[in-house]
Amino acid sequence: MSYDVLEKQIKALPEEYLEDVSQYVQLLFYKAKVLKQKEPPQSSPIKLGLGKGLFKIPDDIHFGDNDILEDFEEYV
């Protein structure tokens, strides 16, 4: 489609739709800008162990596991 045809179509639209056309054109400019960026933005690598020492794990963390297994035995 040529610019002349597109311009004629836009001119034929009722004036109440011109704001919608403008917003769509702005969206297309944004998409074109994003697609031009060939490299994705660099994010910092995930650092493991950031929560180390922040949480206390109780010594009896597995207390009651057998009772829970018995309760759900028919589903396992």
C-alpha positions as CSV (number, residue, x, y, z in Angstrom):
1,M,0.0,0.0,0.0
2,S,1.4,3.4,-0.9
3,Y,1.5,6.5,1.3
4,D,-1.0,8.2,-1.0
5,V,-3.6,5.5,-0.6
6,L,-3.1,5.4,3.1
7,E,-3.4,9.2,3.4
8,K,-6.6,9.1,1.4
9,Q,-8.0,6.4,3.7
10,I,-7.1,8.4,6.8
11,K,-8.6,11.6,5.4
12,A,-11.8,9.6,4.7
13,L,-12.2,8.6,8.3
14,P,-14.5,10.5,10.6
15,E,-12.6,12.9,12.8
16,E,-13.5,11.0,16.0
17,Y,-11.2,8.2,14.9
18,L,-8.1,10.3,14.3
19,E,-6.9,9.9,17.9
20,D,-7.1,6.1,17.5
21,V,-5.0,6.3,14.3
22,S,-2.5,8.4,16.1
23,Q,-2.2,6.0,19.0
24,Y,-1.8,3.1,16.7
25,V,0.9,4.9,14.8
26,Q,2.7,5.6,18.1
27,L,2.4,1.9,18.9
28,L,4.0,0.9,15.6
29,F,6.9,3.3,16.2
30,Y,7.4,1.7,19.6
31,K,7.4,-1.8,18.1
32,A,9.8,-0.8,15.4
33,K,12.2,0.7,18.0
34,V,12.0,-2.5,20.1
35,L,12.5,-4.8,17.1
36,K,15.5,-2.8,16.0
37,Q,17.3,-3.7,19.2
38,K,19.1,-6.9,18.1
39,E,20.5,-7.8,21.5
40,P,18.2,-8.4,24.4
41,P,18.9,-6.3,27.5
42,Q,21.6,-7.8,29.6
43,S,20.5,-8.9,33.0
44,S,22.8,-9.7,35.8
45,P,23.4,-13.4,36.3
46,I,21.5,-15.0,39.2
47,K,23.6,-15.2,42.3
48,L,23.1,-18.4,44.3
49,G,23.0,-18.3,48.1
50,L,21.6,-14.8,48.6
51,G,19.4,-16.0,51.4
52,K,22.1,-18.0,53.2
53,G,21.9,-17.4,56.9
54,L,18.6,-15.5,56.7
55,F,16.4,-18.5,57.6
56,K,16.8,-20.9,60.5
57,I,15.9,-24.5,59.7
58,P,14.8,-26.4,62.8
59,D,16.6,-29.6,63.6
60,D,13.4,-31.6,63.7
61,I,12.1,-30.4,60.3
62,H,11.1,-33.9,59.3
63,F,9.2,-34.6,62.5
64,G,5.8,-36.0,61.6
65,D,6.6,-37.0,58.0
66,N,5.7,-40.6,58.6
67,D,2.3,-39.5,60.0
68,I,1.6,-37.4,56.9
69,L,2.6,-40.3,54.6
70,E,0.2,-42.6,56.5
71,D,-2.6,-40.1,56.1
72,F,-2.0,-39.8,52.3
73,E,-1.0,-43.4,51.7
74,E,-4.0,-44.1,49.5
75,Y,-3.2,-41.2,47.2
76,V,0.5,-42.0,46.7
